[in-house]
Amino acid sequence: MPPSEALNKVEKVALKHAQKTGKPLILVINNVHYFNHDDDGKNMLLQFQQRAEAWAASGMSLTIIRF
């Protein structure tokens, strides 16, 4: 499954959780240092970061990215 499809599914879960509970979903992404040290790894991390910013702005999710 491509990362964008997985992030879309996480977004749906976060939206349902936020609507049901009135609180954002807390998403923790650990061990980011294991991502490939190439353009694909950098792009994946950038996608996570961009989605996390959008989700936080909408109050849907709080994302913690840990190295």
C-alpha positions as CSV (number, residue, x, y, z in Angstrom):
1,M,0.0,0.0,0.0
2,P,1.5,3.4,-0.9
3,P,2.0,5.8,1.9
4,S,-0.6,8.2,0.6
5,E,-3.3,5.5,0.8
6,A,-2.3,4.6,4.3
7,L,-2.4,8.3,5.4
8,N,-5.8,8.6,3.8
9,K,-7.0,5.7,6.0
10,V,-5.5,7.2,9.1
11,E,-7.2,10.5,8.3
12,K,-10.6,8.8,8.1
13,V,-10.0,7.2,11.5
14,A,-8.8,10.4,13.0
15,L,-11.9,12.3,11.7
16,K,-14.3,9.7,13.1
17,H,-12.5,9.7,16.4
18,A,-12.6,13.5,16.6
19,Q,-16.3,13.6,15.8
20,K,-17.1,10.9,18.2
21,T,-15.1,12.1,21.2
22,G,-14.6,15.7,20.5
23,K,-10.9,15.2,21.1
24,P,-8.1,14.8,18.5
25,L,-6.5,11.4,17.8
26,I,-3.0,11.2,19.2
27,L,-0.7,9.6,16.6
28,V,2.9,8.8,17.5
29,I,5.4,7.8,14.8
30,N,8.5,6.3,16.3
31,N,11.9,5.4,14.9
32,V,11.8,7.8,12.0
33,H,15.6,7.5,11.8
34,Y,15.0,4.0,10.2
35,F,13.5,5.6,7.1
36,N,15.7,5.3,4.1
37,H,18.3,8.0,3.8
38,D,17.4,8.8,0.2
39,D,14.8,10.9,-1.7
40,D,12.0,8.4,-1.0
41,G,12.6,8.4,2.7
42,K,12.8,12.2,2.7
43,N,9.6,12.5,0.7
44,M,7.8,10.1,3.1
45,L,8.8,12.1,6.1
46,L,7.7,15.3,4.3
47,Q,4.3,13.7,3.6
48,F,3.9,12.8,7.3
49,Q,4.8,16.4,8.3
50,Q,2.5,18.0,5.8
51,R,-0.4,15.8,6.8
52,A,0.3,16.3,10.5
53,E,0.2,20.1,10.1
54,A,-3.1,19.9,8.2
55,W,-4.7,17.5,10.8
56,A,-3.5,19.6,13.7
57,A,-4.9,22.8,12.1
58,S,-8.3,21.1,11.8
59,G,-8.2,19.7,15.3
60,M,-8.4,16.2,14.0
61,S,-5.1,14.8,15.2
62,L,-2.1,15.5,17.3
63,T,1.0,13.9,15.7
64,I,4.3,13.3,17.4
65,I,7.2,12.3,15.2
66,R,10.1,10.8,17.1
67,F,13.6,10.0,16.0
